[in-house]
Amino acid sequence: MTPAREITAAVRAWLDGLDESQRRQASFPFETEERFVWAYTPGSRKGLAIGDMRPDQRVASTAILTSALSARTAAEVNAIMALETVLGRLERSDGRGGWIRRDPELYWFAVFGTPSPTSAWSWRVGGHHVAVHLTVLGDHVVGTTPSFLGANPAVIPSGPGAGTRTLTGEEALARTLLSELSAAERRAGFLDGVAPADILTGTGRHADLRSVPAGIRHADLGRPRQASMERLIRHYIDRARPEVANETWTRIAGAGLGDVTFAWAGSDAPGRGHYYAVRGPAFVIEYDNTQNGANHIHSVWRDVDNDWGEDLLARHLAEAHT
């Protein structure tokens, strides 16, 4: 069975297990502007919340995650959701009133169109620090972005689970690349002593690239540093299940990586505010860790022309029309 068919089967099984009212909450037409709405801040989303699902329905929703994402990323999504309990405890102990909104059941699943091997449809899960989108056309996964994951706290500072770190690769791989740069490469890639307060591409239908910095080009790096940049890029692409991620990597790498840039801003000392961007003609990655004493991660990758599978869907429609 192809990845698209496995994902389709998992989503259909979840939908089939919902009652009529739940299905209405969870289902939307494919051709709706809601399909392009996403956020990573706390707050309600359209769709069916985990808190409104029965235990068997929750199990089926977890099966969607494991069918669509890599094992690493499915575990990270579950860990991010669980961090809401930790964050609520920390905020309550600090006397911050917002702790009551921290709830691992406040994540919403939504389906756009009819999951089918003959049509275009998409699936989304969203809530605080999670925005995962996947678009399927017939027997192919054609889009896996926008893909946002965050963590607060990135490292649990105290209490149960103290020292546990979520989203390790996003920072570790970038620091490895930064540490390997030669003096000249570092001057080209290390931009500013002050990191931006958040990601710069925004949450619009299209990524806003105007403020995203460019740094050292892949083509201007020595081969070992090129390999480190490629591992960093792959870490984000590999949020999808392996077969889908491999196809995405082949498409992006096949277009050429020479003009892809890596830029770092802020401190290079662990535990202090920092930011980086990997920017290419076809994609952009951003990572920011400046809030809450640099213990609060935001990370996103956007397939610039193909968020929500739009580019590949348009090509399919053009070919079908021809």
WOBEL-V34546 format. One record per backbone hydrogen bond with DSSP energy under -1.0 kcal/mol. NH is the residue of the N-H (numbers start at 0). CO is the residue of the C=O. E is the energy in kcal/mol with one decimal. If there is no record, write none. Layout:
nh=[NH;NH]
co=[CO;CO]
e=[E;E]
This chain:
nh=[5;6;7;8;9;10;11;12;13;14;15;16;17;22;23;24;25;26;27;31;34;35;36;47;49;50;51;52;57;58;59;60;61;62;63;64;65;66;67;68;69;73;74;75;76;77;78;79;80;81;82;83;84;86;87;88;89;90;91;92;93;94;95;98;100;101;105;106;107;108;109;110;111;112;120;121;122;123;124;125;126;128;129;130;131;133;134;135;136;137;139;141;142;146;147;148;149;150;153;155;161;162;163;165;171;172;174;175;176;177;178;179;185;186;187;188;189;190;207;215;217;218;220;225;226;227;228;229;230;231;232;233;234;235;236;237;238;239;240;244;245;246;247;248;249;250;251;252;253;255;259;260;261;262;263;264;265;266;271;273;274;275;276;277;278;279;283;284;285;286;287;288;294;296;297;298;299;300;301;303;305;307;308;309;312;313;314;315;316;317;318;319;320;321]
co=[1;2;3;4;5;6;7;8;9;10;11;12;14;18;19;20;21;22;110;29;31;32;33;108;106;104;48;49;53;54;55;56;57;58;59;60;61;62;63;64;238;69;70;71;72;73;74;75;76;77;78;80;81;82;83;84;85;86;87;88;89;91;90;95;97;98;102;104;125;47;123;25;121;27;135;111;133;109;131;107;129;39;126;147;124;122;142;120;139;118;136;134;134;300;130;298;128;296;294;163;158;155;160;153;167;168;170;171;172;173;174;175;181;182;183;184;185;263;200;261;259;257;217;221;222;223;224;225;226;227;228;229;230;231;232;233;235;236;67;240;241;242;243;244;245;246;247;248;249;252;256;278;215;276;188;274;191;272;268;288;264;286;262;284;260;282;301;277;299;275;297;273;290;150;287;148;285;146;283;301;302;144;305;306;308;309;310;311;312;313;314;315;316;317]
e=[-2.3;-2.6;-2.6;-2.5;-2.1;-2.4;-2.6;-2.3;-1.8;-2.7;-2.9;-1.0;-1.6;-2.6;-1.8;-1.8;-2.1;-1.5;-2.2;-1.7;-1.4;-1.8;-1.8;-2.7;-2.1;-2.1;-1.6;-2.0;-2.2;-2.0;-1.8;-1.9;-2.2;-1.6;-1.1;-1.5;-2.2;-1.6;-1.9;-2.5;-2.0;-2.8;-1.9;-2.0;-2.8;-1.9;-2.2;-2.7;-2.3;-2.1;-1.5;-1.4;-1.2;-3.4;-2.5;-2.0;-2.4;-2.8;-2.4;-2.3;-1.4;-1.3;-2.9;-1.2;-1.7;-1.8;-2.0;-1.2;-3.0;-2.5;-2.4;-3.0;-3.0;-3.1;-2.4;-2.4;-2.5;-2.4;-2.0;-2.1;-2.1;-2.1;-2.0;-2.1;-2.5;-2.2;-2.8;-3.1;-3.1;-2.2;-1.8;-2.0;-1.5;-1.7;-2.5;-2.4;-1.9;-1.9;-2.0;-2.5;-1.9;-3.6;-2.5;-2.5;-2.4;-2.3;-2.5;-2.0;-2.0;-2.7;-2.6;-1.2;-3.0;-1.9;-1.4;-1.9;-2.9;-3.0;-2.4;-2.1;-2.8;-2.2;-1.5;-2.2;-2.4;-1.6;-2.4;-2.5;-2.1;-1.8;-2.5;-2.8;-1.7;-1.1;-2.2;-3.1;-1.7;-1.6;-1.5;-2.7;-2.6;-1.4;-2.1;-2.8;-2.3;-2.0;-2.5;-3.4;-1.9;-1.4;-1.8;-2.8;-1.9;-2.4;-3.0;-2.9;-3.1;-2.4;-1.6;-1.6;-2.3;-2.2;-2.2;-2.1;-2.0;-2.8;-2.0;-2.7;-2.5;-2.2;-2.8;-2.8;-2.0;-2.5;-2.3;-1.5;-2.6;-1.9;-2.7;-1.2;-1.8;-3.0;-2.3;-1.7;-2.7;-2.4;-2.3;-2.1;-2.4;-2.5;-2.6;-2.7;-2.3;-2.3]
